[in-house]
Amino acid sequence: MFSLYSKGCEYTLRALICGLELTNGQGFRAEDACREAKVPESFTRKGFQRLAHRGILQTVKGPGGGYRFPSSTRTISILQIVRIVDGEEAYRHCVMGLSQCVDKAPCPIHEIWKKMKKRLIGELSRTSLHQIIHSSKKKARLGLLEKEPKRKYCANHQKS
């Protein structure tokens, strides 16, 4: 089955967005972000650790510690996060699940996936974490998230 990214990456992205929304861009605690995003903390912490190891997140030591971004979320692309959490091989697999799928021995939808993948990677590389956060806040303010229950990824979006 094809998925855009792993469950661990989904949890990490959701918790990052909720953590940043909770604290208005300041540092956040993993447990608070996970609770708010309603995602399992153990999976999400692994994603946070990978991001910290690669310098996307910084750990904050001491009581009330957690994570913070050492640079602006405007410079962090969604593709960076996906590739760090899921590995550099993200999007290099066959969409039909074949072990060998290359231009010389393609699967039946290889050419379609190749074109779509190029566009997808381009969009994810151009879309910053800041843009996603800003977009979700705007939707929440307009009440759009309440009208679309499947899009409620942060508990605070469920409040009136």
C-alpha positions in Angstrom: 0.0 0.0 0.0 1.3 3.4 -0.9 1.6 6.1 1.7 3.0 9.6 1.4 5.1 9.0 4.5 5.3 6.7 7.5 3.0 6.9 10.5 6.0 8.0 12.6 6.6 10.9 10.2 2.8 11.8 10.3 3.0 11.8 14.1 6.1 13.9 14.1 4.6 16.5 11.8 1.4 16.7 13.7 3.1 17.0 17.0 5.5 19.7 15.6 2.6 21.7 14.3 0.6 21.4 17.6 3.6 22.0 19.7 4.4 25.2 17.9 0.8 26.3 18.0 0.6 25.6 21.7 3.6 27.8 22.4 3.3 30.4 19.6 6.6 29.3 18.2 8.6 29.0 21.4 10.0 25.8 22.8 7.7 22.9 23.6 7.6 19.7 25.5 7.2 16.5 23.6 4.5 15.2 25.9 2.4 18.3 25.6 2.7 18.4 21.8 1.9 14.7 21.6 -1.1 15.0 23.9 -2.4 18.0 21.9 -1.8 16.2 18.6 -3.3 13.0 20.0 -0.4 10.9 18.8 1.7 8.2 20.5 4.6 9.8 22.3 7.0 6.9 21.8 6.8 7.1 18.0 6.9 10.8 18.0 9.9 11.1 20.3 11.9 9.0 17.8 11.1 11.5 15.1 12.0 14.4 17.4 15.3 12.7 18.2 16.2 12.3 14.5 15.4 16.0 13.9 17.5 17.0 16.9 20.4 14.9 15.7 20.3 16.6 12.3 20.0 20.1 13.8 16.4 20.9 12.9 15.4 20.8 16.5 17.4 21.6 19.6 16.9 19.9 22.9 16.3 22.1 26.0 17.7 20.6 29.1 16.4 20.9 32.7 13.0 21.1 34.4 10.3 22.0 31.8 12.8 21.3 29.0 11.8 20.0 25.6 12.6 21.1 22.1 12.9 24.3 20.2 13.9 25.4 16.7 17.4 26.8 16.4 16.4 28.7 13.3 13.3 30.0 11.7 10.6 27.5 10.7 10.5 29.5 7.5 13.7 27.8 6.4 12.6 24.2 7.3 10.9 22.4 4.5 8.4 19.6 4.9 10.6 17.5 2.6 13.5 18.0 5.0 11.4 16.7 7.8 10.1 13.7 5.8 13.6 12.7 4.7 15.1 13.0 8.1 12.3 11.0 9.8 11.8 8.5 7.0 15.3 8.5 5.6 16.8 9.7 2.4 15.1 6.9 0.5 11.7 8.4 1.0 9.9 8.5 -2.3 12.5 6.3 -4.1 10.4 3.2 -3.8 8.0 1.7 -6.3 4.4 3.0 -5.8 3.2 -0.5 -6.6 5.5 -2.1 -4.1 7.8 -3.9 -6.5 11.4 -4.4 -5.3 12.8 -3.6 -8.7 11.2 -0.7 -10.6 13.5 1.5 -12.7 13.3 3.1 -16.1 14.7 0.0 -17.8 12.3 -2.3 -16.0 9.3 -0.2 -15.0 6.1 -1.2 -13.2 2.8 -0.5 -15.1 2.4 3.0 -13.6 6.1 3.9 -13.3 6.0 6.9 -15.7 2.9 8.4 -14.1 4.4 8.0 -10.6 7.7 9.5 -11.8 6.0 12.7 -13.0 3.8 12.9 -9.9 6.8 12.2 -7.6 8.8 15.1 -9.2 5.9 17.5 -8.6 5.3 16.2 -5.0 9.0 16.5 -4.1 9.1 20.0 -5.6 6.0 21.1 -3.6 7.3 19.6 -0.3 10.7 21.2 -0.8 9.0 24.6 -1.4 6.6 24.4 1.5 8.0 25.4 4.9 6.9 24.3 8.3 6.0 28.0 8.9 3.6 28.0 6.0 1.8 24.9 7.3 1.5 26.3 10.8 0.2 29.7 9.4 -2.2 27.9 7.1 -3.6 25.7 9.9 -4.0 28.7 12.3 -5.9 30.7 9.5 -8.2 27.7 8.9 -8.8 27.3 12.7 -9.7 31.1 13.0 -12.1 30.8 10.1 -13.7 27.8 11.7 -12.9 25.5 8.8 -11.3 22.9 10.9 -14.4 22.4 13.0 -16.4 21.8 9.9 -14.0 19.1 8.7 -13.6 16.6 11.6 -11.0 14.5 9.8 -8.7 17.6 9.8 -8.7 18.0 13.6 -5.1 17.2 14.2 -4.7 19.4 17.3 -7.0 19.2 20.4 -7.0 23.0 20.6 -8.8 23.1 17.2 -11.7 21.3 18.8 -12.4 24.0 21.4 -14.9 26.7 20.7 
